[in-house]
């Protein structure tokens, strides 16, 4: 995740995980000749407590002579997004901005084993794709920078023990104990209940995510090698049906997903019924038949090709 002479923006909320992350990277700073900077976003959701978090992180950065980037907002609910989703969108937008200001090629967040387990379980419950089941990627490239999760294989209990043993201060977000958000219910109620049946449920869920990520990587490589049947032009995105029907269903679905995304389809609104209709169109429906999909995307069968029209191909 890091290499000698890297410039790393460390995202610090003030909570135990991010404080531990900063301490860990400070420990490695000299060995790797790292250039570190700190970013903190105050969502304004907890009033005085939020401002206290910002002051705490500012002081922490100052103690270690690190550049500090702060943004204060008053989060408003966005159309079609939950408070959690809206907060995440704003947070990552700020991290991208701060990393550019800092000249950082790596953006380090404090996601740990417990976060990954929660994410995988949440997605299982809500329903998801292979990509969703893989959970949070340990490294995610984004343009010239990369998000890294150095604590990915570290459990929360070990983080808390280290901080306690070394008398390292951190902030407590009381809302983490309030079961008003889905993740909090998973963390505080569902996972502790499941531990009665499998004390290593968190490791099991993380292992599932890792196995799925490996399978997805294999599919992605296979998909890349079979792009010869895909074309793009003024008449929309086109797929050669003769090629498509020879592929295993999992690979076929991944190729279709890529094409639909290019056309602007609303993937979250795509149901199992839609996928069955697409399969029927490919395999048995007559020529010139058309399907309407979420996001005003149209799929049409013309001869031996499947054409996709949408907002991104107009």
Backbone torsions as a table, in degrees:
resi	resn	phi	psi	omega
1	UNK	NA	-32.2	177.8
2	UNK	-126.1	154.4	178.3
3	UNK	-133.9	161.8	178.7
4	UNK	-53.1	139.0	176.4
5	UNK	73.1	13.7	177.0
6	UNK	-67.8	149.5	170.7
7	UNK	-107.2	120.1	-172.2
8	UNK	-121.9	126.0	170.8
9	UNK	-90.1	121.5	-178.1
10	UNK	-100.4	120.7	-178.5
11	UNK	-87.2	112.4	-171.9
12	UNK	-121.8	117.4	177.5
13	UNK	-87.0	-23.6	-174.0
14	UNK	106.0	-12.5	178.0
15	UNK	-75.4	174.1	-174.2
16	UNK	-59.7	-41.9	-176.3
17	UNK	-63.1	-48.8	-175.8
18	UNK	-73.0	-31.4	175.4
19	UNK	-66.3	-42.8	177.1
20	UNK	-61.5	-42.2	179.1
21	UNK	-59.0	-46.4	179.7
22	UNK	-61.9	-43.7	179.2
23	UNK	-61.8	-40.1	-179.7
24	UNK	-64.2	-43.1	-178.9
25	UNK	-71.8	-32.9	174.4
26	UNK	-63.8	-36.3	178.3
27	UNK	-63.7	-34.9	-178.6
28	UNK	-90.1	-6.8	-172.1
29	UNK	-55.7	-48.1	-176.7
30	UNK	-71.0	-43.5	-177.8
31	UNK	-60.3	-39.2	-177.5
32	UNK	-101.3	1.3	-177.0
33	UNK	53.1	49.6	-177.2
34	UNK	-80.7	146.3	169.8
35	UNK	-105.2	111.8	-174.8
36	UNK	-107.3	145.6	170.9
37	UNK	-141.1	162.4	-173.2
38	UNK	-122.4	136.9	176.6
39	UNK	-123.6	139.4	178.1
40	UNK	-140.9	131.0	177.0
41	UNK	-112.2	123.8	175.7
42	UNK	-96.8	108.0	-177.8
43	UNK	-71.7	-16.2	-178.8
44	UNK	73.6	19.9	-176.7
45	UNK	-86.5	-17.4	-174.3
46	UNK	-125.3	22.3	173.1
47	UNK	55.0	-121.8	-176.8
48	UNK	-59.9	-38.8	179.9
49	UNK	-62.5	-41.0	178.3
50	UNK	-61.9	-43.6	179.4
51	UNK	-65.0	-35.1	176.4
52	UNK	-63.5	-38.2	176.8
53	UNK	-61.1	-44.9	-178.8
54	UNK	-62.4	-43.2	178.9
55	UNK	-64.2	-38.3	179.2
56	UNK	-62.8	-46.6	-178.0
57	UNK	-69.2	-38.8	177.1
58	UNK	-58.4	-44.2	179.7
59	UNK	-64.1	-39.6	179.8
60	UNK	-62.4	-44.5	178.9
61	UNK	-64.6	-40.8	-179.5
62	UNK	-64.1	-39.3	179.9
63	UNK	-58.3	-30.7	-177.0
64	UNK	-108.2	13.2	177.4
65	UNK	55.0	45.4	-179.6
66	UNK	-108.6	139.5	174.4
67	UNK	-57.4	141.3	-174.2
68	UNK	-126.5	131.2	179.9
69	UNK	-121.2	123.4	-176.3
70	UNK	-127.1	140.0	171.9
71	UNK	-133.8	129.2	177.2
72	UNK	-106.6	127.8	178.0
73	UNK	-134.0	168.8	170.1
74	UNK	-120.0	97.7	-171.1
75	UNK	-63.0	130.7	175.5
76	UNK	-116.0	147.6	179.6
77	UNK	-66.0	128.9	179.7
78	UNK	-94.0	149.3	-179.7
79	UNK	-59.8	126.8	176.9
80	UNK	81.2	0.9	-178.5
81	UNK	-121.9	145.5	172.2
82	UNK	-77.5	169.3	177.3
83	UNK	-58.6	-40.9	179.5
84	UNK	-61.7	-45.5	-178.9
85	UNK	-66.5	-40.4	179.2
86	UNK	-64.4	-41.9	178.6
87	UNK	-61.9	-42.3	-179.4
88	UNK	-63.6	-43.5	-179.0
89	UNK	-61.3	-45.7	180.0
90	UNK	-66.0	-40.7	-178.4
91	UNK	-60.2	-48.4	-177.0
92	UNK	-71.6	-30.8	174.5
93	UNK	-63.0	-42.3	178.1
94	UNK	-66.4	-41.3	179.4
95	UNK	-60.3	-40.2	178.5
96	UNK	-63.5	-42.9	179.4
97	UNK	-63.1	-48.3	-177.7
98	UNK	-64.0	-37.1	-179.6
99	UNK	-65.5	-36.5	177.2
100	UNK	-67.3	-43.1	178.4
101	UNK	-61.4	-37.3	-176.7
102	UNK	-84.8	-12.3	-175.8
103	UNK	69.4	31.7	-176.4
104	UNK	-91.6	135.8	177.4
105	UNK	-94.0	-14.1	178.9
106	UNK	-125.3	139.9	176.4
107	UNK	-119.4	111.9	-174.5
108	UNK	-97.6	123.6	174.8
109	UNK	-114.5	161.3	-168.7
110	UNK	-97.6	26.8	177.8
111	UNK	-62.3	133.2	-178.1
112	UNK	-122.6	-173.2	-178.2
113	UNK	-56.3	-42.1	-179.0
114	UNK	-64.0	-40.5	178.3
115	UNK	-61.5	-42.0	180.0
116	UNK	-64.6	-44.3	179.7
117	UNK	-60.8	-44.5	178.9
118	UNK	-61.0	-43.6	-177.7
119	UNK	-63.8	-46.8	180.0
120	UNK	-61.1	-44.8	-179.4
121	UNK	-65.3	-41.6	178.1
122	UNK	-58.2	-42.2	-177.6
123	UNK	-72.5	-33.2	175.0
124	UNK	-61.8	-45.1	-177.2
125	UNK	-65.7	-42.5	-177.3
126	UNK	-77.8	-23.0	-173.7
127	UNK	94.7	131.4	-174.4
128	UNK	-158.4	178.1	177.8
129	UNK	-97.8	-178.8	174.7
130	UNK	-57.3	-42.9	-178.7
131	UNK	-60.2	-41.2	178.7
132	UNK	-67.8	-38.2	-180.0
133	UNK	-65.9	-23.8	179.2
134	UNK	-68.9	-16.1	177.0
135	UNK	76.4	-148.1	-177.2
136	UNK	-85.0	125.5	178.2
137	UNK	-72.5	138.9	179.0
138	UNK	-62.9	-31.1	176.3
139	UNK	-135.6	132.1	177.2
140	UNK	-132.6	114.8	178.9
141	UNK	-74.0	139.5	175.9
142	UNK	-146.9	97.8	-177.7
143	UNK	65.2	-128.8	-177.8
144	UNK	-84.3	-5.9	-178.0
145	UNK	-119.7	173.8	179.3
146	UNK	-141.7	137.4	172.2
147	UNK	-84.5	129.9	179.0
148	UNK	-123.0	146.0	179.3
149	UNK	-122.8	81.1	-175.4
150	UNK	-62.7	-20.1	-178.0
151	UNK	-96.1	15.0	-171.7
152	UNK	-55.6	-33.8	-178.6
153	UNK	-106.9	22.2	179.8
154	UNK	-110.8	131.3	-178.9
155	UNK	-86.9	150.1	-178.0
156	UNK	-56.1	-42.8	-177.1
157	UNK	-61.5	-34.1	179.0
158	UNK	-72.8	-35.1	176.1
159	UNK	-62.7	-49.2	-178.5
160	UNK	-62.8	-38.6	179.2
161	UNK	-64.5	-43.8	179.9
162	UNK	-61.3	-46.4	-179.0
163	UNK	-63.0	-40.4	179.5
164	UNK	-66.8	-47.1	-178.2
165	UNK	-61.1	-33.9	-176.7
166	UNK	-100.5	8.1	177.0
167	UNK	51.7	47.0	178.7
168	UNK	-96.9	126.0	-176.6
169	UNK	-78.6	151.4	174.3
170	UNK	-155.2	169.9	-178.1
171	UNK	-97.8	150.7	177.7
172	UNK	-111.3	126.1	175.1
173	UNK	-94.7	105.1	-174.7
174	UNK	-62.5	-24.5	-178.3
175	UNK	-68.8	-15.5	177.0
176	UNK	-66.6	-19.3	179.3
177	UNK	-93.3	-8.9	-177.9
178	UNK	-91.2	121.9	-175.9
179	UNK	-84.9	52.8	177.1
180	UNK	-99.1	-13.8	177.3
181	UNK	-111.8	147.8	-177.8
182	UNK	-56.3	-45.8	-178.5
183	UNK	-61.1	-38.8	179.6
184	UNK	-63.8	-38.4	177.7
185	UNK	-64.2	-43.3	177.9
186	UNK	-60.6	-46.0	-176.1
187	UNK	-69.1	-44.9	-170.7
188	UNK	-91.7	-22.0	-175.4
189	UNK	-123.5	-51.9	-171.8
190	UNK	-69.8	-51.2	-178.6
191	UNK	-63.7	-44.2	175.6
192	UNK	-58.3	-36.0	178.1
193	UNK	-67.2	-43.9	-178.6
194	UNK	-66.7	-26.0	178.8
195	UNK	-63.7	-20.1	176.3
196	UNK	-64.1	-29.7	-177.8
197	UNK	-98.3	-27.6	177.6
198	UNK	-147.8	99.8	-178.7
199	UNK	-59.5	-18.1	179.9
200	UNK	-108.4	34.5	-177.1
201	UNK	-60.2	-36.9	179.8
202	UNK	-63.6	-44.9	178.7
203	UNK	-64.9	-37.1	179.6
204	UNK	-63.6	-43.2	180.0
205	UNK	-67.2	-39.2	177.3
206	UNK	-65.9	-38.8	177.1
207	UNK	-63.1	-39.4	176.3
208	UNK	-60.7	-46.9	179.1
209	UNK	-58.7	-41.2	-180.0
210	UNK	-66.2	-42.4	178.7
211	UNK	-64.0	-41.1	178.8
212	UNK	-65.6	-40.5	178.9
213	UNK	-60.2	-39.4	178.1
214	UNK	-65.9	-42.7	178.3
215	UNK	-64.2	-39.6	179.4
216	UNK	-65.4	-38.3	178.4
217	UNK	-62.9	-39.8	177.8
218	UNK	-64.3	-43.7	178.2
219	UNK	-62.1	-42.2	-179.6
220	UNK	-61.7	-41.7	178.6
221	UNK	-65.6	-43.4	178.7
222	UNK	-62.9	-39.6	179.5
223	UNK	-63.3	-41.9	-179.8
224	UNK	-62.1	-38.0	-178.0
225	UNK	-74.3	-11.7	-176.6
226	UNK	-115.9	28.7	-177.6
227	UNK	-81.1	0.0	-176.8
228	UNK	-63.0	-24.5	-178.1
229	UNK	-88.8	6.3	-176.9
230	UNK	-107.0	133.9	176.9
231	UNK	-132.8	157.9	179.7
232	UNK	-138.7	133.7	-179.7
233	UNK	-165.2	-165.8	-178.5
234	UNK	-66.1	-20.7	-179.6
235	UNK	-92.9	18.1	177.0
236	UNK	96.9	-172.3	177.3
237	UNK	-87.2	132.3	-177.8
238	UNK	-122.6	141.5	176.5
239	UNK	-124.5	138.4	177.8
240	UNK	-80.1	113.7	-176.2
241	UNK	-64.1	-35.3	-179.1
242	UNK	-60.5	-37.4	175.3
243	UNK	-73.0	-45.3	-171.3
244	UNK	-59.8	-42.2	-174.8
245	UNK	-73.2	-12.0	177.9
246	UNK	-86.1	-12.2	-176.7
247	UNK	-83.4	150.6	171.3
248	UNK	-57.2	149.6	-173.3
249	UNK	-57.8	-38.1	-179.6
250	UNK	-63.4	-42.3	-179.9
251	UNK	-69.7	-40.7	178.4
252	UNK	-59.4	-43.3	-178.3
253	UNK	-64.2	-39.3	179.3
254	UNK	-64.6	-40.5	178.4
255	UNK	-65.6	-42.2	177.5
256	UNK	-62.7	-41.0	179.0
257	UNK	-59.4	-46.3	179.6
258	UNK	-57.9	-44.0	-178.4
259	UNK	-66.9	-42.5	179.4
260	UNK	-64.2	-38.6	178.2
261	UNK	-62.6	-39.0	178.5
262	UNK	-62.3	-28.0	-178.6
263	UNK	-89.1	-7.0	177.8
264	UNK	91.3	22.0	179.1
265	UNK	-66.8	148.5	175.4
266	UNK	-85.2	94.3	-172.9
267	UNK	-59.9	-35.6	-179.0
268	UNK	-67.5	-20.0	-179.7
269	UNK	-95.7	-0.9	180.0
270	UNK	-82.5	115.9	-175.3
271	UNK	-98.2	174.3	177.0
272	UNK	-62.9	-29.9	178.1
273	UNK	-65.5	-42.0	177.4
274	UNK	-59.4	-44.7	-178.6
275	UNK	-63.8	-37.4	177.6
276	UNK	-66.1	-37.5	178.6
277	UNK	-66.3	-40.3	178.1
278	UNK	-63.7	-42.6	178.8
279	UNK	-62.2	-42.2	179.5
280	UNK	-65.5	-38.1	177.6
281	UNK	-61.2	-43.1	-178.9
282	UNK	-68.0	-44.5	-167.8
283	UNK	-91.1	-31.7	-170.4
284	UNK	-139.7	-16.7	-176.3
285	UNK	-75.6	149.3	-177.5
286	UNK	-70.5	170.8	-178.7
287	UNK	-63.2	150.3	176.8
288	UNK	69.8	13.9	173.7
289	UNK	-80.4	147.7	-174.7
290	UNK	-129.5	142.7	173.8
291	UNK	-116.0	142.7	174.0
292	UNK	-105.0	126.8	-178.1
293	UNK	-119.5	160.2	179.3
294	UNK	-54.7	141.9	-178.3
295	UNK	91.3	16.3	-179.8
296	UNK	58.3	39.0	177.1
297	UNK	-99.3	134.9	-179.1
298	UNK	-116.9	134.2	177.4
299	UNK	-116.4	127.2	-176.0
300	UNK	-130.7	137.1	178.0
301	UNK	-97.2	117.0	179.4
302	UNK	-128.3	108.8	-177.8
303	UNK	62.5	-126.7	-179.8
304	UNK	-97.5	17.4	-179.4
305	UNK	-126.7	153.1	176.7
306	UNK	-111.7	121.8	-177.7
307	UNK	-109.7	141.9	-178.0
308	UNK	-121.2	125.4	179.1
309	UNK	-122.7	138.5	-179.5
310	UNK	-166.3	-172.6	-175.7
311	UNK	-61.3	-29.7	-178.0
312	UNK	-87.3	-4.0	-179.5
313	UNK	-120.2	5.7	178.9
314	UNK	-68.0	NA	NA
